[in-house]
Amino acid sequence: MISLSLKTLASITNGKLYGINFFIDTIVIDTKKIIPGCLFIALIGHKFDGHIFIKDAIKNGCSAIISEKDIRDHNISYIVVQNTSIALGQIASYVRKITNPKILAITGSCGKTSVKEMTASILREKGNTIATIKNFNNNIGVSLTLLQLTKKHKYGVIELGASQPGEISYTSNISQPEVILINNIHYAHLTGFKSLLGVSKAKSEIFSGIKSNGTVIINLDSHHLSQWKKNIREKNILYFSIKKKNIAIFFLLILIFIYMVHLLRCIHHVEK
């Protein structure tokens, strides 16, 4: 992660800084991963509250806290924000903008992680590349991945998953990808999406964060494809298909990845 001052972090998160201003270069959300000098963000989830671990975080060596509560009794620099989870995303989005790598975002009902690993492997041949760890593809996982970016990274491959509407829109907007891929649409997470149409709409949320000159790669075999077209008509579009073309199209996905790598390299070269 790039080094940021607590004053800057307070500004990014619309928070208020209490205590001494200094620079940090590591942010953690798990007290088991605390290292000396890091900043701990006390996240609140459905079944946990990170604020109860603040004492442990300080004991383990953290130097600052982002909290939703006043913790002046702990004698440590801290930033009070309205929502710590949103604050994490705001910091991640800021780091993404400052470091400015070329980001490729991937979503789909299945196969995301495998495609992510293949794509990252290709891009690593051309420059420093960061990728989503395992399948940590929710709003927290995507934010933590983006926080690892430095100015040495040329590329980022970010997997975007969801179990309910709105999640991919959020992670796409903090990732701001230059290239997006919707791998496929199948019946998955129907508890949150209710129907295949719901799944399709959720995956199409990835369009919301793509940059204006971005490239979209989509599967022609996807359900409800016609509903996506209005969102991508001004983008560069690449299609691949197994069912709707002859057998040679089966290999088009490989060609797409080659083109994608070439595109990112060209963009990087032009900007240099």
Secondary structure, DSSP 8 states (H G I E B T S, - for coil): ---EEHHHHHHHTT-EEES---EE--EES-GGG--TT-EEE--B-SS-BGGGGHHHHHHTT--EEEESS--GGG-SEEEE-S-HHHHHHHHHHHHHHHH--EEEEEE-SS-HHHHHHHHHHHHHTTS-EEE--TT--SHHHHHHHHHT--TT--EEEEE---SSTTHHHHHHHHH--SEEEE----S--HHHH-SHHHHHHHHGGGGGG--TT-EEEEETT-TTGGGTHHHHTTSEEEEE-SSSS-GGGGGHHHHHHHHHHHHHHHHHHHH-
